[in-house]
Every structure is written in structure tokens, then in C-alpha cells.
Amino acid sequence: MASDSDSECGLGDMGFMFDNEQPTVLETHTFPPSISVSMNVVDDDPGAVISGHYLWPASHLMAKYLTQDGALQGVLEGVPGRILELGAGCGMSGLVAGQIWGEAELVFTDYDFGVLKRCEGNRDETLKKASQPALAGATFVNLGWGDTDACAALGKFDLVLGSDVIYSAAIVTKLLQTVSDLITEGGAFIMTQSFVYDVETEDAIEKETVALKIDKEVVVDAWSGIGEKEILEKYGIDGEQKGKVTVFRRAS
């Protein structure tokens, strides 16, 4: 969840406070048809909910979205050969994607070294039941948003994922600049969120997508009903669970 922009929001090194010192619980999450993710997460410390050691709710939504038949039809041009997760945290989104596209090159990124260590450990736990090459060969990279040189070193990706990565308008510019630096011409950034953004944040997203010539499409929004009842239920968005899925692509 962390980026080098966090200091602008007063959340600077919060994630580092937890490293691997806090008690964790081992959770296993399954998704159709046969995807299983095992991970150690911190869930009983109030501070964990503002760090990447906590499994953010939008990770579940991302997993449900990616595992639906035809979810990315019309979103990507073919099968993604390179996949990257931004602000990976516990790594659920990438661990699911690595099982769907088992031959892809998979990269997990986060600004918090402790979180990256936990993410790698969760990959190892998941490998006990899954054996896709994408998972076994995954790399874990420290990345601060807005670092153009670091993005250039990583190269371009067909699919970039982010779950609950925006929590302040102050980080939007660097996040979307990073997305612009990373996605291929035919690629996409898929972002899920579990809470409603304030007006300032929504305005910042609109402003930056225009400036960077990025198209934005909301494909699922449980708060406004976008996606219709059948689609919302398809992704398990009902009852108390709310969420939104947005796809970002280079403007044609």
C-alpha cells in the first residue's frame, strides 16, 4: 500500500512499523475454478489497517473480478505476458493473476521493504498448493511512485494491478504517472477500491487522466449500480461488501 508520496499525507513510514514483528494469522482464500492463495496477514492491530501487512478489502474484489470468465475481454489485446502489482501489500491480486496466467512474468512492487518480505513469504505459502511458473519465478521490487527511472528499469507491462491504492488526493499524480510509465500501448491498469473517494480525490483522478492521455472506464460500481444487479452479484458485491472496479488504458 505504501508509496514515496505517503509523507505528503502524514503516513510516511507507517508500514515499516510492522515489518514482520506483529502476530499474524494464516489465511487461505479460494476462487473459481481452482485458485488458492495462502497468506500470513496482520489483522488484530489497529495500526495494521494503514499498512500493507493488512489484507485490504479491495483485494478480494480484484480476485473476484479477475477470475470471472471473460472479465478482461476487450480490456487487453491478448494474453498478458508481463504483470505487475502496484502497492502489492500482502500480494493477493498478483498471486491470483499469477495462477490465471501461469506463464506470465510476474512482478510485485511496494515501497515498504517489510511488506515486500511478507509478500514474498505469502508467495512461498501459496506455492505449497500452486506450481505455476509465474509464481515460482516472481520478483519483488521496491518501487516509489513517481520514480520514472525505476519504472524505466522495470520496463513495460501488459497488465498492472492495484487494490485500495488511493487513500488521499495527494498521491494521485505520482500513482497515475507511474501507471503511465509502466503500461504498454495495448495494456491496462485495473484498480479496485473498497471505499468512496472524496470529491478532491475524484477531481485529481480526472485531471491527471486527461493530462496523461489515459482513458478511464468504471466497469463495476456497487454504490451507483453500474454493472447492473447480475454483474454486481457475479462479483460477489452485495450485502455489506461494496466496491468499485476501474480500468485505465492509454487513450487511442
C-alpha positions as CSV (number, residue, x, y, z in Angstrom):
1,M,0.0,0.0,0.0
2,A,2.8,2.4,0.6
3,S,4.5,4.8,-1.8
4,D,7.1,7.5,-1.6
5,S,4.2,10.0,-1.6
6,D,3.0,8.9,1.7
7,S,5.0,11.6,3.5
8,E,2.8,14.2,1.9
9,C,-0.2,12.7,3.7
10,G,1.5,12.2,7.1
11,L,1.6,8.4,6.7
12,G,5.3,8.4,5.9
13,D,6.9,5.2,7.3
14,M,3.8,3.8,9.0
15,G,4.1,0.5,7.2
16,F,7.7,0.0,8.3
17,M,6.5,0.0,11.9
18,F,5.1,-3.5,11.4
19,D,7.8,-5.3,9.4
20,N,7.4,-8.9,10.4
21,E,7.2,-8.3,14.1
22,Q,3.4,-8.4,14.6
23,P,1.4,-11.6,15.2
24,T,-0.1,-12.9,12.1
25,V,-2.8,-15.4,11.1
26,L,-2.5,-17.8,8.1
27,E,-5.5,-17.3,5.8
28,T,-6.4,-19.3,2.7
29,H,-8.7,-17.8,0.1
30,T,-10.1,-19.8,-2.9
31,F,-11.6,-18.6,-6.1
32,P,-13.0,-20.4,-9.1
33,P,-12.2,-22.6,-10.8
34,S,-9.2,-23.9,-8.8
35,I,-7.3,-20.9,-7.5
36,S,-6.0,-20.9,-3.9
37,V,-4.0,-18.2,-2.2
38,S,-2.4,-18.7,1.3
39,M,-1.0,-15.7,3.2
40,N,0.0,-14.5,6.6
41,V,-1.6,-11.2,7.5
42,V,-1.8,-8.9,10.5
43,D,-5.4,-8.4,11.5
44,D,-5.6,-7.7,15.2
45,D,-3.5,-4.5,15.4
46,P,-5.4,-1.2,14.8
47,G,-2.3,0.3,13.1
48,A,-2.1,-2.6,10.6
49,V,-5.1,-1.3,8.7
50,I,-3.0,1.6,7.4
51,S,-0.1,-0.6,6.3
52,G,0.4,-3.3,3.6
53,H,0.5,-6.0,6.3
54,Y,-3.3,-5.9,6.4
55,L,-5.3,-7.6,3.7
56,W,-7.3,-4.7,2.2
57,P,-10.9,-5.5,1.2
58,A,-10.4,-4.4,-2.4
59,S,-8.0,-7.3,-2.9
60,H,-11.0,-9.7,-2.6
61,L,-12.8,-7.7,-5.2
62,M,-9.8,-7.8,-7.6
63,A,-9.6,-11.5,-7.2
64,K,-13.3,-12.0,-7.9
65,Y,-13.1,-9.7,-10.9
66,L,-10.0,-11.4,-12.5
67,T,-11.4,-14.9,-12.0
68,Q,-14.6,-14.4,-13.9
69,D,-14.9,-15.8,-17.4
70,G,-14.3,-13.0,-20.0
71,A,-13.6,-10.4,-17.3
72,L,-10.8,-8.9,-19.4
73,Q,-12.4,-9.4,-22.8
74,G,-12.0,-6.1,-24.6
75,V,-9.7,-4.8,-21.9
76,L,-6.4,-6.4,-23.1
77,E,-5.1,-7.2,-26.5
78,G,-4.4,-10.9,-26.0
79,V,-2.9,-12.7,-23.0
80,P,-0.8,-10.6,-20.7
81,G,2.9,-11.6,-20.9
82,R,4.0,-9.3,-18.1
83,I,2.0,-8.5,-15.0
84,L,2.9,-6.1,-12.2
85,E,1.1,-5.3,-8.9
86,L,1.5,-1.8,-7.5
87,G,1.4,-1.3,-3.7
88,A,1.2,-5.1,-3.5
89,G,0.9,-5.3,0.3
90,C,0.1,-8.9,1.1
91,G,0.1,-9.7,-2.7
92,M,-3.3,-11.3,-3.2
93,S,-4.0,-9.6,-6.6
94,G,-0.7,-10.7,-8.0
95,L,-0.9,-14.2,-6.5
96,V,-4.3,-14.7,-8.2
97,A,-3.1,-13.2,-11.5
98,G,-0.1,-15.5,-11.5
99,Q,-2.3,-18.5,-11.3
100,I,-4.7,-17.3,-14.1
101,W,-1.8,-16.5,-16.4
102,G,0.7,-19.1,-15.2
103,E,3.3,-18.4,-17.9
104,A,3.5,-14.7,-17.4
105,E,6.3,-12.7,-15.9
106,L,5.1,-11.5,-12.5
107,V,6.4,-8.6,-10.5
108,F,5.3,-7.4,-7.1
109,T,6.1,-3.9,-6.0
110,D,5.8,-1.9,-2.8
111,Y,7.6,1.0,-1.1
112,D,7.8,-0.8,2.2
113,F,10.6,-3.4,2.4
114,G,8.9,-5.2,5.3
115,V,5.8,-5.6,3.2
116,L,7.7,-7.0,0.3
117,K,9.2,-9.5,2.6
118,R,5.8,-10.5,3.8
119,C,4.5,-10.6,0.2
120,E,7.3,-13.0,-0.8
121,G,6.5,-15.2,2.2
122,N,2.9,-15.3,1.0
123,R,4.1,-16.3,-2.4
124,D,6.0,-19.2,-0.8
125,E,2.9,-20.2,1.2
126,T,0.8,-20.2,-2.0
127,L,3.4,-22.3,-3.9
128,K,2.7,-25.1,-1.5
129,K,-0.5,-25.7,-3.3
130,A,0.1,-24.0,-6.6
131,S,3.0,-24.5,-9.0
132,Q,2.6,-22.1,-11.8
133,P,5.9,-20.7,-13.3
134,A,4.7,-17.2,-12.9
135,L,4.6,-17.6,-9.1
136,A,7.8,-19.6,-8.8
137,G,9.7,-17.0,-10.9
138,A,8.1,-13.9,-9.4
139,T,10.2,-10.9,-8.4
140,F,9.7,-8.5,-5.6
141,V,10.8,-4.9,-6.2
142,N,11.0,-1.8,-4.0
143,L,9.2,1.0,-6.0
144,G,8.3,4.5,-5.1
145,W,5.5,6.0,-7.2
146,G,6.7,8.8,-9.5
147,D,10.2,7.4,-9.9
148,T,10.4,7.5,-13.7
149,D,13.9,6.0,-13.7
150,A,12.9,3.0,-11.6
151,C,9.9,2.4,-13.9
152,A,12.1,2.6,-17.0
153,A,14.3,-0.1,-15.4
154,L,11.3,-2.4,-14.9
155,G,10.1,-1.9,-18.5
156,K,6.5,-2.1,-19.8
157,F,3.7,-4.3,-18.6
158,D,0.6,-5.6,-20.3
159,L,-1.4,-5.7,-17.0
160,V,-0.9,-3.5,-13.9
161,L,-3.0,-4.2,-10.8
162,G,-3.7,-2.0,-7.8
163,S,-6.1,-2.7,-4.9
164,D,-7.0,0.1,-2.4
165,V,-4.0,2.1,-3.5
166,I,-5.6,5.6,-3.3
167,Y,-6.3,6.9,0.1
168,S,-5.6,10.6,-0.5
169,A,-5.7,13.1,-3.3
170,A,-2.1,13.9,-2.7
171,I,-0.8,10.6,-4.1
172,V,-2.9,10.5,-7.3
173,T,-0.5,12.4,-9.5
174,K,2.5,10.1,-8.8
175,L,0.4,7.0,-8.9
176,L,-1.0,7.7,-12.3
177,Q,2.3,8.9,-13.6
178,T,3.7,5.6,-12.6
179,V,0.9,3.8,-14.3
180,S,1.6,5.8,-17.5
181,D,5.2,4.9,-17.3
182,L,4.5,1.1,-16.9
183,I,1.6,0.1,-19.2
184,T,2.2,-0.9,-22.8
185,E,0.2,0.6,-25.6
186,G,-2.4,-2.2,-25.5
187,G,-2.1,-2.7,-21.8
188,A,-4.3,-1.7,-18.9
189,F,-4.2,-0.7,-15.2
190,I,-7.0,-2.3,-13.2
191,M,-7.8,-0.6,-9.9
192,T,-10.2,-1.8,-7.2
193,Q,-11.4,0.3,-4.2
194,S,-13.4,-0.6,-1.2
195,F,-14.4,2.9,-0.1
196,V,-15.8,6.0,-1.8
197,Y,-13.3,8.7,-2.7
198,D,-13.9,12.3,-1.7
199,V,-14.5,15.0,-4.3
200,E,-10.9,16.2,-4.2
201,T,-9.6,12.8,-5.0
202,E,-12.1,12.2,-7.8
203,D,-11.2,15.6,-9.3
204,A,-7.5,14.7,-9.1
205,I,-8.0,11.5,-10.9
206,E,-10.0,13.2,-13.7
207,K,-7.3,15.9,-14.0
208,E,-4.4,13.5,-14.2
209,T,-6.0,11.1,-16.6
210,V,-6.7,14.0,-19.0
211,A,-3.1,15.3,-18.6
212,L,-1.6,11.9,-19.2
213,K,-4.0,11.0,-22.0
214,I,-5.3,8.0,-20.2
215,D,-8.9,6.7,-20.7
216,K,-10.8,5.7,-17.6
217,E,-13.8,3.3,-17.5
218,V,-15.7,2.3,-14.4
219,V,-16.8,-1.3,-15.1
220,V,-18.3,-2.1,-11.7
221,D,-19.6,0.3,-9.0
222,A,-21.7,-1.1,-6.2
223,W,-22.5,2.4,-4.9
224,S,-24.1,3.7,-8.1
225,G,-25.3,0.4,-9.5
226,I,-23.0,0.4,-12.6
227,G,-22.8,-3.2,-13.8
228,E,-26.4,-4.0,-13.1
229,K,-27.6,-6.4,-10.4
230,E,-26.5,-9.5,-12.2
231,I,-22.9,-8.2,-12.6
232,L,-22.7,-6.9,-9.1
233,E,-23.8,-10.3,-7.8
234,K,-21.4,-12.1,-10.2
235,Y,-18.5,-10.4,-8.5
236,G,-19.9,-11.0,-5.0
237,I,-20.6,-7.4,-4.4
238,D,-23.7,-7.4,-2.2
239,G,-24.8,-7.0,1.3
240,E,-22.2,-5.1,3.3
241,Q,-19.4,-5.5,0.8
242,K,-19.1,-2.6,-1.5
243,G,-16.6,-1.9,-4.2
244,K,-15.6,-0.3,-7.5
245,V,-13.5,-1.6,-10.4
246,T,-11.9,1.0,-12.8
247,V,-9.9,0.2,-15.9
248,F,-7.3,2.7,-17.2
249,R,-5.8,2.5,-20.7
250,R,-3.9,4.7,-23.0
251,A,-6.1,7.0,-25.0
252,S,-6.4,5.9,-28.6
